[in-house]
Amino acid sequence: MERVTITKEAAEIVKQLQLKHGDLIFHQSGGCCDGSAPMIFEKGDMYLDASDILLGKIEGVPFYMNQDQFEYWKHTHLTVDITKGRGASFSLEIPLGLRFLIHSRLLTEEEATFFKTK
């Protein structure tokens, strides 16, 4: 089971970014404003520490979330999507006039049980 997935449209943008930038990571910090949106960086451009939790990989890209943010979202399944618009961050999709966003839903009972045992 996966805790985080990606839409087809967002996956296409990730593939474009991989071709241009190489290895990437997603990070969602939980800070204010754009900090609460998923951002994508070149691997090594984002400092990760023990407070960042790996939720899974999407399109081969690790998706990390700060543990404080995860406390709010731990009961949800996340889907990364893309939309037109410009965020105020350094995320790699911004120059394309796009930004990543999250759709969430509560975990099913089966998913909740699965993730509790991990």
Protein Blocks (a to p, Z undefined) as FASTA:
>chain_A
ZZbdcdfklmmmmmmmmmmnopaddddehpahjlmpccdddehiaccdfkbccfbdeehi
acdddfklmmmmmmpccdddddedddfbfbfklmnopacddddddddfklmmmmmmZZ
